[in-house]
Amino acid sequence: MLIDRTEAAVQDVIDSPHAWPKVPYWIELPVLRWRAVKPFRIRVVYQVVNDRVRVIAYAHEAREPGYWRHRI
């Protein structure tokens, strides 16, 4: 179920990359966005560069917030 929901979320991002909210506390470039994976407390963190989607992390909402920042 988790894998199915995560794959569906990534497909949503690919289909409409600018539809999902920006990461609110990220003020640097490139712009980061995220897509929630419900009912799990996971977010797909990604960026769009040259019309391509790059997944940065599958981040749990409560565990080590921002651990993925060094990946940018």
N, CA, C and O atoms as a Tripos MOL2 file, in Angstrom:
@<TRIPOS>MOLECULE
protein
  288   287    72     0     0
PROTEIN
NO_CHARGES

@<TRIPOS>ATOM
      1 N           0.8160   -1.1890    0.0000 N.3       1 MET1
      2 CA          0.0000    0.0000    0.0000 C.3       1 MET1
      3 C           0.8720    1.2700    0.0000 C.2       1 MET1
      4 O           0.5920    2.2080   -0.7480 O.2       1 MET1
      5 N           1.9020    1.3040    0.8160 N.am      2 LEU2
      6 CA          2.7920    2.4590    0.8570 C.3       2 LEU2
      7 C           3.4670    2.6700   -0.4950 C.2       2 LEU2
      8 O           3.5310    3.7940   -0.9920 O.2       2 LEU2
      9 N           3.9610    1.6040   -1.0790 N.am      3 ILE3
     10 CA          4.6410    1.7210   -2.3730 C.3       3 ILE3
     11 C           3.6660    2.2000   -3.4430 C.2       3 ILE3
     12 O           4.0080    3.0640   -4.2500 O.2       3 ILE3
     13 N           2.4620    1.6500   -3.4550 N.am      4 ASP4
     14 CA          1.4590    2.0680   -4.4360 C.3       4 ASP4
     15 C           1.1310    3.5520   -4.2950 C.2       4 ASP4
     16 O           1.0600    4.2730   -5.2910 O.2       4 ASP4
     17 N           0.9340    4.0000   -3.0780 N.am      5 ARG5
     18 CA          0.5990    5.4100   -2.8300 C.3       5 ARG5
     19 C           1.7690    6.3250   -3.1960 C.2       5 ARG5
     20 O           1.5710    7.4110   -3.7390 O.2       5 ARG5
     21 N           2.9780    5.8790   -2.8950 N.am      6 THR6
     22 CA          4.1560    6.6820   -3.2140 C.3       6 THR6
     23 C           4.3380    6.7850   -4.7270 C.2       6 THR6
     24 O           4.6150    7.8650   -5.2480 O.2       6 THR6
     25 N           4.1860    5.6810   -5.4210 N.am      7 GLU7
     26 CA          4.3010    5.7040   -6.8790 C.3       7 GLU7
     27 C           3.2210    6.5880   -7.5040 C.2       7 GLU7
     28 O           3.4860    7.3070   -8.4680 O.2       7 GLU7
     29 N           2.0080    6.5370   -6.9570 N.am      8 ALA8
     30 CA          0.9290    7.3930   -7.4570 C.3       8 ALA8
     31 C           1.2400    8.8700   -7.2230 C.2       8 ALA8
     32 O           0.9540    9.7110   -8.0760 O.2       8 ALA8
     33 N           1.8190    9.1810   -6.0770 N.am      9 ALA9
     34 CA          2.1930   10.5670   -5.7790 C.3       9 ALA9
     35 C           3.2570   11.0610   -6.7410 C.2       9 ALA9
     36 O           3.1800   12.1900   -7.2260 O.2       9 ALA9
     37 N           4.2460   10.2290   -7.0200 N.am     10 VAL10
     38 CA          5.2960   10.6150   -7.9650 C.3      10 VAL10
     39 C           4.6980   10.8120   -9.3540 C.2      10 VAL10
     40 O           5.0830   11.7410  -10.0650 O.2      10 VAL10
     41 N           3.7850    9.9720   -9.7400 N.am     11 GLN11
     42 CA          3.1370   10.1410  -11.0470 C.3      11 GLN11
     43 C           2.3510   11.4460  -11.0940 C.2      11 GLN11
     44 O           2.3610   12.1300  -12.1180 O.2      11 GLN11
     45 N           1.6690   11.8040  -10.0060 N.am     12 ASP12
     46 CA          0.9720   13.0950   -9.9270 C.3      12 ASP12
     47 C           1.9480   14.2430  -10.1270 C.2      12 ASP12
     48 O           1.6480   15.2060  -10.8340 O.2      12 ASP12
     49 N           3.1110   14.1400   -9.5050 N.am     13 VAL13
     50 CA          4.1320   15.1820   -9.6270 C.3      13 VAL13
     51 C           4.6120   15.2840  -11.0760 C.2      13 VAL13
     52 O           4.7700   16.3870  -11.5990 O.2      13 VAL13
     53 N           4.8400   14.1580  -11.7160 N.am     14 ILE14
     54 CA          5.2880   14.1530  -13.1090 C.3      14 ILE14
     55 C           4.2210   14.7640  -14.0100 C.2      14 ILE14
     56 O           4.5340   15.5280  -14.9230 O.2      14 ILE14
     57 N           2.9570   14.4230  -13.7510 N.am     15 ASP15
     58 CA          1.8610   14.9240  -14.5790 C.3      15 ASP15
     59 C           1.6330   16.4260  -14.4130 C.2      15 ASP15
     60 O           1.3210   17.1170  -15.3830 O.2      15 ASP15
     61 N           1.7870   16.9330  -13.1880 N.am     16 SER16
     62 CA          1.5330   18.3530  -12.9000 C.3      16 SER16
     63 C           2.5520   18.8680  -11.8910 C.2      16 SER16
     64 O           2.2070   19.0880  -10.7300 O.2      16 SER16
     65 N           3.7870   19.0640  -12.3080 N.am     17 PRO17
     66 CA          4.8470   19.3790  -11.3490 C.3      17 PRO17
     67 C           4.6700   20.6960  -10.6030 C.2      17 PRO17
     68 O           5.1730   20.8320   -9.4880 O.2      17 PRO17
     69 N           3.9740   21.6630  -11.1790 N.am     18 HIS18
     70 CA          3.8230   22.9610  -10.5220 C.3      18 HIS18
     71 C           2.5290   23.0640   -9.7130 C.2      18 HIS18
     72 O           2.2310   24.1190   -9.1520 O.2      18 HIS18
     73 N           1.7670   21.9850   -9.6500 N.am     19 ALA19
     74 CA          0.4930   22.0070   -8.9350 C.3      19 ALA19
     75 C           0.6450   21.8630   -7.4260 C.2      19 ALA19
     76 O          -0.2690   22.2190   -6.6820 O.2      19 ALA19
     77 N           1.7470   21.3620   -6.9730 N.am     20 TRP20
     78 CA          1.9280   21.0630   -5.5600 C.3      20 TRP20
     79 C           2.6260   22.2160   -4.8550 C.2      20 TRP20
     80 O           3.3760   22.9640   -5.4830 O.2      20 TRP20
     81 N           2.3880   22.3650   -3.5610 N.am     21 PRO21
     82 CA          2.9030   23.5530   -2.8540 C.3      21 PRO21
     83 C           4.4240   23.5730   -2.7320 C.2      21 PRO21
     84 O           5.0970   22.5430   -2.7140 O.2      21 PRO21
     85 N           4.9250   24.8010   -2.6510 N.am     22 LYS22
     86 CA          6.3450   24.9990   -2.4100 C.3      22 LYS22
     87 C           6.6480   24.6800   -0.9520 C.2      22 LYS22
     88 O           5.7990   24.8590   -0.0780 O.2      22 LYS22
     89 N           7.8530   24.2100   -0.6980 N.am     23 VAL23
     90 CA          8.2950   23.9890    0.6750 C.3      23 VAL23
     91 C           8.3780   25.3820    1.3050 C.2      23 VAL23
     92 O           9.1700   26.2080    0.8520 O.2      23 VAL23
     93 N           7.5790   25.6620    2.3380 N.am     24 PRO24
     94 CA          7.4230   27.0300    2.8200 C.3      24 PRO24
     95 C           8.6760   27.6660    3.4160 C.2      24 PRO24
     96 O           8.8480   28.8800    3.3140 O.2      24 PRO24
     97 N           9.5310   26.9010    4.0180 N.am     25 TYR25
     98 CA         10.7050   27.4700    4.6720 C.3      25 TYR25
     99 C          11.9460   27.4400    3.7870 C.2      25 TYR25
    100 O          13.0300   27.8150    4.2340 O.2      25 TYR25
    101 N          11.8030   27.0020    2.5450 N.am     26 TRP26
    102 CA         12.9280   26.9400    1.6140 C.3      26 TRP26
    103 C          12.9290   28.2170    0.7860 C.2      26 TRP26
    104 O          12.0260   28.4300   -0.0230 O.2      26 TRP26
    105 N          13.9430   29.0780    0.9810 N.am     27 ILE27
    106 CA         13.9710   30.3670    0.2950 C.3      27 ILE27
    107 C          15.0550   30.4350   -0.7760 C.2      27 ILE27
    108 O          15.2360   31.4740   -1.4100 O.2      27 ILE27
    109 N          15.7580   29.3630   -0.9760 N.am     28 GLU28
    110 CA         16.8440   29.3220   -1.9600 C.3      28 GLU28
    111 C          16.3280   28.8140   -3.3040 C.2      28 GLU28
    112 O          15.2010   28.3330   -3.4240 O.2      28 GLU28
    113 N          17.1870   28.9380   -4.3000 N.am     29 LEU29
    114 CA         16.8860   28.3540   -5.6010 C.3      29 LEU29
    115 C          17.6760   27.0770   -5.7460 C.2      29 LEU29
    116 O          18.7900   27.0120   -5.2290 O.2      29 LEU29
    117 N          17.1900   26.0880   -6.3940 N.am     30 PRO30
    118 CA         15.9140   26.0200   -7.0730 C.3      30 PRO30
    119 C          14.7630   25.8860   -6.0890 C.2      30 PRO30
    120 O          14.9460   25.4890   -4.9380 O.2      30 PRO30
    121 N          13.5840   26.2260   -6.5650 N.am     31 VAL31
    122 CA         12.3760   26.1030   -5.7590 C.3      31 VAL31
    123 C          12.1300   24.6310   -5.4760 C.2      31 VAL31
    124 O          12.2480   23.7890   -6.3660 O.2      31 VAL31
    125 N          11.7920   24.3300   -4.2430 N.am     32 LEU32
    126 CA         11.4370   22.9600   -3.8800 C.3      32 LEU32
    127 C           9.9400   22.8850   -3.6370 C.2      32 LEU32
    128 O           9.3270   23.8150   -3.1140 O.2      32 LEU32
    129 N           9.3790   21.7770   -4.0210 N.am     33 ARG33
    130 CA          7.9570   21.5140   -3.8020 C.3      33 ARG33
    131 C           7.8160   20.1680   -3.1250 C.2      33 ARG33
    132 O           8.7450   19.3610   -3.0940 O.2      33 ARG33
    133 N           6.6250   19.9460   -2.5810 N.am     34 TRP34
    134 CA          6.3800   18.6320   -1.9970 C.3      34 TRP34
    135 C           4.9610   18.1830   -2.2350 C.2      34 TRP34
    136 O           4.0400   18.9820   -2.4060 O.2      34 TRP34
    137 N           4.8200   16.8740   -2.2390 N.am     35 ARG35
    138 CA          3.5210   16.2220   -2.4420 C.3      35 ARG35
    139 C           3.3550   15.2350   -1.3090 C.2      35 ARG35
    140 O           4.1970   14.3590   -1.1120 O.2      35 ARG35
    141 N           2.2640   15.3730   -0.5570 N.am     36 ALA36
    142 CA          1.9880   14.4680    0.5580 C.3      36 ALA36
    143 C           1.5710   13.0980    0.0400 C.2      36 ALA36
    144 O           0.9270   12.9780   -1.0020 O.2      36 ALA36
    145 N           1.9510   12.0700    0.7890 N.am     37 VAL37
    146 CA          1.5470   10.6910    0.5110 C.3      37 VAL37
    147 C           0.6270   10.2940    1.6560 C.2      37 VAL37
    148 O           1.0930    9.9230    2.7330 O.2      37 VAL37
    149 N          -0.6720   10.3700    1.4240 N.am     38 LYS38
    150 CA         -1.6480   10.0800    2.4750 C.3      38 LYS38
    151 C          -2.0960    8.6330    2.3860 C.2      38 LYS38
    152 O          -2.1590    8.0900    1.2830 O.2      38 LYS38
    153 N          -2.4040    7.9950    3.4820 N.am     39 PRO39
    154 CA         -2.5270    8.4650    4.8550 C.3      39 PRO39
    155 C          -1.2050    8.4450    5.6150 C.2      39 PRO39
    156 O          -1.1690    8.6870    6.8210 O.2      39 PRO39
    157 N          -0.1380    8.1600    4.9110 N.am     40 PHE40
    158 CA          1.1730    8.0840    5.5520 C.3      40 PHE40
    159 C           1.7030    9.4950    5.7770 C.2      40 PHE40
    160 O           1.3120   10.4200    5.0650 O.2      40 PHE40
    161 N           2.5450    9.6640    6.7120 N.am     41 ARG41
    162 CA          3.0990   10.9860    7.0190 C.3      41 ARG41
    163 C           4.4060   11.1900    6.2530 C.2      41 ARG41
    164 O           5.4420   11.5270    6.8250 O.2      41 ARG41
    165 N           4.3220   10.9760    4.9630 N.am     42 ILE42
    166 CA          5.4870   11.0630    4.0980 C.3      42 ILE42
    167 C           5.2150   12.1060    3.0230 C.2      42 ILE42
    168 O           4.0840   12.2690    2.5640 O.2      42 ILE42
    169 N           6.2670   12.8050    2.6340 N.am     43 ARG43
    170 CA          6.1760   13.7710    1.5460 C.3      43 ARG43
    171 C           7.2510   13.4730    0.5140 C.2      43 ARG43
    172 O           8.3790   13.1110    0.8480 O.2      43 ARG43
    173 N           6.8770   13.6330   -0.7360 N.am     44 VAL44
    174 CA          7.8380   13.5460   -1.8210 C.3      44 VAL44
    175 C           8.3620   14.9680   -2.0380 C.2      44 VAL44
    176 O           7.6140   15.8490   -2.4620 O.2      44 VAL44
    177 N           9.6240   15.1850   -1.7510 N.am     45 VAL45
    178 CA         10.2550   16.4960   -1.9310 C.3      45 VAL45
    179 C          10.9490   16.4700   -3.2860 C.2      45 VAL45
    180 O          11.7100   15.5500   -3.5850 O.2      45 VAL45
    181 N          10.6810   17.4910   -4.1080 N.am     46 TYR46
    182 CA         11.2320   17.4780   -5.4660 C.3      46 TYR46
    183 C          11.4860   18.8890   -5.9660 C.2      46 TYR46
    184 O          11.0590   19.8710   -5.3590 O.2      46 TYR46
    185 N          12.1860   18.9670   -7.0790 N.am     47 GLN47
    186 CA         12.4250   20.2290   -7.7670 C.3      47 GLN47
    187 C          12.1830   20.0080   -9.2480 C.2      47 GLN47
    188 O          12.2700   18.8890   -9.7520 O.2      47 GLN47
    189 N          11.8760   21.1010   -9.9330 N.am     48 VAL48
    190 CA         11.6840   21.0610  -11.3820 C.3      48 VAL48
    191 C          12.7730   21.9260  -11.9970 C.2      48 VAL48
    192 O          12.8680   23.1210  -11.7160 O.2      48 VAL48
    193 N          13.5870   21.3130  -12.8340 N.am     49 VAL49
    194 CA         14.6680   22.0340  -13.5150 C.3      49 VAL49
    195 C          14.6110   21.6470  -14.9910 C.2      49 VAL49
    196 O          14.6640   20.4680  -15.3410 O.2      49 VAL49
    197 N          14.5020   22.6600  -15.8470 N.am     50 ASN50
    198 CA         14.4290   22.4070  -17.2990 C.3      50 ASN50
    199 C          13.3240   21.4260  -17.6450 C.2      50 ASN50
    200 O          13.5250   20.5120  -18.4450 O.2      50 ASN50
    201 N          12.1660   21.6130  -17.0470 N.am     51 ASP51
    202 CA         10.9860   20.7650  -17.2830 C.3      51 ASP51
    203 C          11.1890   19.3010  -16.8990 C.2      51 ASP51
    204 O          10.4700   18.4220  -17.3750 O.2      51 ASP51
    205 N          12.1630   19.0480  -16.0420 N.am     52 ARG52
    206 CA         12.3840   17.6950  -15.5390 C.3      52 ARG52
    207 C          12.1860   17.6890  -14.0360 C.2      52 ARG52
    208 O          12.5750   18.6300  -13.3450 O.2      52 ARG52
    209 N          11.5830   16.6300  -13.5370 N.am     53 VAL53
    210 CA         11.3430   16.4790  -12.1030 C.3      53 VAL53
    211 C          12.4840   15.6780  -11.5020 C.2      53 VAL53
    212 O          12.8570   14.6210  -12.0090 O.2      53 VAL53
    213 N          13.0290   16.1990  -10.4130 N.am     54 ARG54
    214 CA         14.0840   15.4920   -9.6760 C.3      54 ARG54
    215 C          13.5950   15.2890   -8.2550 C.2      54 ARG54
    216 O          13.4100   16.2560   -7.5160 O.2      54 ARG54
    217 N          13.3850   14.0380   -7.8660 N.am     55 VAL55
    218 CA         12.9740   13.7270   -6.5000 C.3      55 VAL55
    219 C          14.2010   13.8420   -5.6050 C.2      55 VAL55
    220 O          15.2270   13.2080   -5.8510 O.2      55 VAL55
    221 N          14.0820   14.6590   -4.5690 N.am     56 ILE56
    222 CA         15.1710   14.8890   -3.6290 C.3      56 ILE56
    223 C          15.0830   13.9090   -2.4690 C.2      56 ILE56
    224 O          16.0960   13.3680   -2.0260 O.2      56 ILE56
    225 N          13.8570   13.6800   -1.9740 N.am     57 ALA57
    226 CA         13.7070   12.8180   -0.8020 C.3      57 ALA57
    227 C          12.2700   12.3390   -0.6580 C.2      57 ALA57
    228 O          11.3230   12.9530   -1.1500 O.2      57 ALA57
    229 N          12.1560   11.2390    0.0260 N.am     58 TYR58
    230 CA         10.8880   10.7750    0.5610 C.3      58 TYR58
    231 C          11.0090   11.0270    2.0530 C.2      58 TYR58
    232 O          11.6440   10.2530    2.7700 O.2      58 TYR58
    233 N          10.4080   12.0990    2.5150 N.am     59 ALA59
    234 CA         10.6640   12.5870    3.8630 C.3      59 ALA59
    235 C           9.4700   12.3490    4.7840 C.2      59 ALA59
    236 O           8.3340   12.6860    4.4500 O.2      59 ALA59
    237 N           9.7440   11.7680    5.9390 N.am     60 HIS60
    238 CA          8.7140   11.6290    6.9620 C.3      60 HIS60
    239 C           8.4940   12.9980    7.5870 C.2      60 HIS60
    240 O           9.4510   13.7390    7.8120 O.2      60 HIS60
    241 N           7.2530   13.3370    7.8650 N.am     61 GLU61
    242 CA          6.9170   14.6680    8.3690 C.3      61 GLU61
    243 C           7.5150   14.9720    9.7390 C.2      61 GLU61
    244 O           7.7150   16.1400   10.0750 O.2      61 GLU61
    245 N           7.8000   13.9560   10.5280 N.am     62 ALA62
    246 CA          8.2490   14.2110   11.9020 C.3      62 ALA62
    247 C           9.6790   13.7600   12.1930 C.2      62 ALA62
    248 O          10.2680   14.2020   13.1790 O.2      62 ALA62
    249 N          10.2350   12.9170   11.3840 N.am     63 ARG63
    250 CA         11.5750   12.3900   11.6690 C.3      63 ARG63
    251 C          12.6450   13.2460   11.0270 C.2      63 ARG63
    252 O          12.6360   13.4600    9.8150 O.2      63 ARG63
    253 N          13.5470   13.7240   11.8230 N.am     64 GLU64
    254 CA         14.6830   14.5140   11.3560 C.3      64 GLU64
    255 C          14.2930   15.5190   10.2710 C.2      64 GLU64
    256 O          14.7400   15.4010    9.1300 O.2      64 GLU64
    257 N          13.4680   16.4990   10.6140 N.am     65 PRO65
    258 CA         13.0380   17.4820    9.6100 C.3      65 PRO65
    259 C          14.2210   18.1150    8.8810 C.2      65 PRO65
    260 O          15.1990   18.5380    9.4960 O.2      65 PRO65
    261 N          14.1060   18.1670    7.5690 N.am     66 GLY66
    262 CA         15.1270   18.8030    6.7510 C.3      66 GLY66
    263 C          16.4110   18.0260    6.5600 C.2      66 GLY66
    264 O          17.4000   18.5850    6.0860 O.2      66 GLY66
    265 N          16.4240   16.7450    6.9180 N.am     67 TYR67
    266 CA         17.6540   15.9550    6.7900 C.3      67 TYR67
    267 C          18.1340   15.9030    5.3440 C.2      67 TYR67
    268 O          19.3150   15.6600    5.0930 O.2      67 TYR67
    269 N          17.2550   16.1220    4.4150 N.am     68 TRP68
    270 CA         17.5410   15.9950    2.9970 C.3      68 TRP68
    271 C          18.1620   17.2590    2.3980 C.2      68 TRP68
    272 O          18.5540   17.2480    1.2310 O.2      68 TRP68
    273 N          18.2590   18.3320    3.1560 N.am     69 ARG69
    274 CA         18.7220   19.6160    2.6130 C.3      69 ARG69
    275 C          20.1060   19.5450    1.9650 C.2      69 ARG69
    276 O          20.3660   20.2500    0.9900 O.2      69 ARG69
    277 N          20.9770   18.7200    2.4840 N.am     70 HIS70
    278 CA         22.3210   18.6220    1.9060 C.3      70 HIS70
    279 C          22.3280   18.0180    0.5100 C.2      70 HIS70
    280 O          23.3530   18.0570   -0.1710 O.2      70 HIS70
    281 N          21.2190   17.4660    0.0760 N.am     71 ARG71
    282 CA         21.1350   16.8330   -1.2430 C.3      71 ARG71
    283 C          20.9580   17.8350   -2.3810 C.2      71 ARG71
    284 O          21.0770   17.4790   -3.5530 O.2      71 ARG71
    285 N          20.6750   19.0720   -2.0350 N.am     72 ILE72
    286 CA         20.4080   20.0830   -3.0610 C.3      72 ILE72
    287 C          21.7140   20.5840   -3.6450 C.2      72 ILE72
    288 O          21.7070   21.4420   -4.5270 O.2      72 ILE72
@<TRIPOS>BOND
     1     1     2 1
     2     2     3 1
     3     3     4 2
     4     3     5 am
     5     5     6 1
     6     6     7 1
     7     7     8 2
     8     7     9 am
     9     9    10 1
    10    10    11 1
    11    11    12 2
    12    11    13 am
    13    13    14 1
    14    14    15 1
    15    15    16 2
    16    15    17 am
    17    17    18 1
    18    18    19 1
    19    19    20 2
    20    19    21 am
    21    21    22 1
    22    22    23 1
    23    23    24 2
    24    23    25 am
    25    25    26 1
    26    26    27 1
    27    27    28 2
    28    27    29 am
    29    29    30 1
    30    30    31 1
    31    31    32 2
    32    31    33 am
    33    33    34 1
    34    34    35 1
    35    35    36 2
    36    35    37 am
    37    37    38 1
    38    38    39 1
    39    39    40 2
    40    39    41 am
    41    41    42 1
    42    42    43 1
    43    43    44 2
    44    43    45 am
    45    45    46 1
    46    46    47 1
    47    47    48 2
    48    47    49 am
    49    49    50 1
    50    50    51 1
    51    51    52 2
    52    51    53 am
    53    53    54 1
    54    54    55 1
    55    55    56 2
    56    55    57 am
    57    57    58 1
    58    58    59 1
    59    59    60 2
    60    59    61 am
    61    61    62 1
    62    62    63 1
    63    63    64 2
    64    63    65 am
    65    65    66 1
    66    66    67 1
    67    67    68 2
    68    67    69 am
    69    69    70 1
    70    70    71 1
    71    71    72 2
    72    71    73 am
    73    73    74 1
    74    74    75 1
    75    75    76 2
    76    75    77 am
    77    77    78 1
    78    78    79 1
    79    79    80 2
    80    79    81 am
    81    81    82 1
    82    82    83 1
    83    83    84 2
    84    83    85 am
    85    85    86 1
    86    86    87 1
    87    87    88 2
    88    87    89 am
    89    89    90 1
    90    90    91 1
    91    91    92 2
    92    91    93 am
    93    93    94 1
    94    94    95 1
    95    95    96 2
    96    95    97 am
    97    97    98 1
    98    98    99 1
    99    99   100 2
   100    99   101 am
   101   101   102 1
   102   102   103 1
   103   103   104 2
   104   103   105 am
   105   105   106 1
   106   106   107 1
   107   107   108 2
   108   107   109 am
   109   109   110 1
   110   110   111 1
   111   111   112 2
   112   111   113 am
   113   113   114 1
   114   114   115 1
   115   115   116 2
   116   115   117 am
   117   117   118 1
   118   118   119 1
   119   119   120 2
   120   119   121 am
   121   121   122 1
   122   122   123 1
   123   123   124 2
   124   123   125 am
   125   125   126 1
   126   126   127 1
   127   127   128 2
   128   127   129 am
   129   129   130 1
   130   130   131 1
   131   131   132 2
   132   131   133 am
   133   133   134 1
   134   134   135 1
   135   135   136 2
   136   135   137 am
   137   137   138 1
   138   138   139 1
   139   139   140 2
   140   139   141 am
   141   141   142 1
   142   142   143 1
   143   143   144 2
   144   143   145 am
   145   145   146 1
   146   146   147 1
   147   147   148 2
   148   147   149 am
   149   149   150 1
   150   150   151 1
   151   151   152 2
   152   151   153 am
   153   153   154 1
   154   154   155 1
   155   155   156 2
   156   155   157 am
   157   157   158 1
   158   158   159 1
   159   159   160 2
   160   159   161 am
   161   161   162 1
   162   162   163 1
   163   163   164 2
   164   163   165 am
   165   165   166 1
   166   166   167 1
   167   167   168 2
   168   167   169 am
   169   169   170 1
   170   170   171 1
   171   171   172 2
   172   171   173 am
   173   173   174 1
   174   174   175 1
   175   175   176 2
   176   175   177 am
   177   177   178 1
   178   178   179 1
   179   179   180 2
   180   179   181 am
   181   181   182 1
   182   182   183 1
   183   183   184 2
   184   183   185 am
   185   185   186 1
   186   186   187 1
   187   187   188 2
   188   187   189 am
   189   189   190 1
   190   190   191 1
   191   191   192 2
   192   191   193 am
   193   193   194 1
   194   194   195 1
   195   195   196 2
   196   195   197 am
   197   197   198 1
   198   198   199 1
   199   199   200 2
   200   199   201 am
   201   201   202 1
   202   202   203 1
   203   203   204 2
   204   203   205 am
   205   205   206 1
   206   206   207 1
   207   207   208 2
   208   207   209 am
   209   209   210 1
   210   210   211 1
   211   211   212 2
   212   211   213 am
   213   213   214 1
   214   214   215 1
   215   215   216 2
   216   215   217 am
   217   217   218 1
   218   218   219 1
   219   219   220 2
   220   219   221 am
   221   221   222 1
   222   222   223 1
   223   223   224 2
   224   223   225 am
   225   225   226 1
   226   226   227 1
   227   227   228 2
   228   227   229 am
   229   229   230 1
   230   230   231 1
   231   231   232 2
   232   231   233 am
   233   233   234 1
   234   234   235 1
   235   235   236 2
   236   235   237 am
   237   237   238 1
   238   238   239 1
   239   239   240 2
   240   239   241 am
   241   241   242 1
   242   242   243 1
   243   243   244 2
   244   243   245 am
   245   245   246 1
   246   246   247 1
   247   247   248 2
   248   247   249 am
   249   249   250 1
   250   250   251 1
   251   251   252 2
   252   251   253 am
   253   253   254 1
   254   254   255 1
   255   255   256 2
   256   255   257 am
   257   257   258 1
   258   258   259 1
   259   259   260 2
   260   259   261 am
   261   261   262 1
   262   262   263 1
   263   263   264 2
   264   263   265 am
   265   265   266 1
   266   266   267 1
   267   267   268 2
   268   267   269 am
   269   269   270 1
   270   270   271 1
   271   271   272 2
   272   271   273 am
   273   273   274 1
   274   274   275 1
   275   275   276 2
   276   275   277 am
   277   277   278 1
   278   278   279 1
   279   279   280 2
   280   279   281 am
   281   281   282 1
   282   282   283 1
   283   283   284 2
   284   283   285 am
   285   285   286 1
   286   286   287 1
   287   287   288 2
@<TRIPOS>SUBSTRUCTURE
     1 MET1         2 RESIDUE 1 A MET
     2 LEU2         6 RESIDUE 1 A LEU
     3 ILE3        10 RESIDUE 1 A ILE
     4 ASP4        14 RESIDUE 1 A ASP
     5 ARG5        18 RESIDUE 1 A ARG
     6 THR6        22 RESIDUE 1 A THR
     7 GLU7        26 RESIDUE 1 A GLU
     8 ALA8        30 RESIDUE 1 A ALA
     9 ALA9        34 RESIDUE 1 A ALA
    10 VAL10       38 RESIDUE 1 A VAL
    11 GLN11       42 RESIDUE 1 A GLN
    12 ASP12       46 RESIDUE 1 A ASP
    13 VAL13       50 RESIDUE 1 A VAL
    14 ILE14       54 RESIDUE 1 A ILE
    15 ASP15       58 RESIDUE 1 A ASP
    16 SER16       62 RESIDUE 1 A SER
    17 PRO17       66 RESIDUE 1 A PRO
    18 HIS18       70 RESIDUE 1 A HIS
    19 ALA19       74 RESIDUE 1 A ALA
    20 TRP20       78 RESIDUE 1 A TRP
    21 PRO21       82 RESIDUE 1 A PRO
    22 LYS22       86 RESIDUE 1 A LYS
    23 VAL23       90 RESIDUE 1 A VAL
    24 PRO24       94 RESIDUE 1 A PRO
    25 TYR25       98 RESIDUE 1 A TYR
    26 TRP26      102 RESIDUE 1 A TRP
    27 ILE27      106 RESIDUE 1 A ILE
    28 GLU28      110 RESIDUE 1 A GLU
    29 LEU29      114 RESIDUE 1 A LEU
    30 PRO30      118 RESIDUE 1 A PRO
    31 VAL31      122 RESIDUE 1 A VAL
    32 LEU32      126 RESIDUE 1 A LEU
    33 ARG33      130 RESIDUE 1 A ARG
    34 TRP34      134 RESIDUE 1 A TRP
    35 ARG35      138 RESIDUE 1 A ARG
    36 ALA36      142 RESIDUE 1 A ALA
    37 VAL37      146 RESIDUE 1 A VAL
    38 LYS38      150 RESIDUE 1 A LYS
    39 PRO39      154 RESIDUE 1 A PRO
    40 PHE40      158 RESIDUE 1 A PHE
    41 ARG41      162 RESIDUE 1 A ARG
    42 ILE42      166 RESIDUE 1 A ILE
    43 ARG43      170 RESIDUE 1 A ARG
    44 VAL44      174 RESIDUE 1 A VAL
    45 VAL45      178 RESIDUE 1 A VAL
    46 TYR46      182 RESIDUE 1 A TYR
    47 GLN47      186 RESIDUE 1 A GLN
    48 VAL48      190 RESIDUE 1 A VAL
    49 VAL49      194 RESIDUE 1 A VAL
    50 ASN50      198 RESIDUE 1 A ASN
    51 ASP51      202 RESIDUE 1 A ASP
    52 ARG52      206 RESIDUE 1 A ARG
    53 VAL53      210 RESIDUE 1 A VAL
    54 ARG54      214 RESIDUE 1 A ARG
    55 VAL55      218 RESIDUE 1 A VAL
    56 ILE56      222 RESIDUE 1 A ILE
    57 ALA57      226 RESIDUE 1 A ALA
    58 TYR58      230 RESIDUE 1 A TYR
    59 ALA59      234 RESIDUE 1 A ALA
    60 HIS60      238 RESIDUE 1 A HIS
    61 GLU61      242 RESIDUE 1 A GLU
    62 ALA62      246 RESIDUE 1 A ALA
    63 ARG63      250 RESIDUE 1 A ARG
    64 GLU64      254 RESIDUE 1 A GLU
    65 PRO65      258 RESIDUE 1 A PRO
    66 GLY66      262 RESIDUE 1 A GLY
    67 TYR67      266 RESIDUE 1 A TYR
    68 TRP68      270 RESIDUE 1 A TRP
    69 ARG69      274 RESIDUE 1 A ARG
    70 HIS70      278 RESIDUE 1 A HIS
    71 ARG71      282 RESIDUE 1 A ARG
    72 ILE72      286 RESIDUE 1 A ILE
